Amino acid sequence: MPSVAHDLPTGHPIGADTPIRSSVELGAVIREQRKRLALKQLDLAGLGNTGNRFIVDLEKGKPTVQLQKVLDLMDLLGLEFIVRTKASRSVQSR
């Protein structure tokens, strides 16, 4: 799917370092951004060339949604994944 994120409002309302540790957290971030852009689930489904059921499942945190569709919708909403090594927790000296 071609990127059309440049057609939607962008900014950095979600923290630049919002850690996502579950499909439920990812769904919540996507829902928050969709609402921030004043899009209904049906609007996003149409823009993303997917079914409304997929949007509902994604926002509810269904863990088995198709990754590429998620990435495409995130791009459409002006969101992106950044993969980095976790910050290390304090290690006790031996």
Secondary structure, DSSP 8 states (H G I E B T S, - for coil): ----GGGS-----S-TT----SHHHHHHHHHHHHHHTT--HHHHHHHTTS-HHHHHHHHHT-TTS-HHHHHHHHHHTT----------------
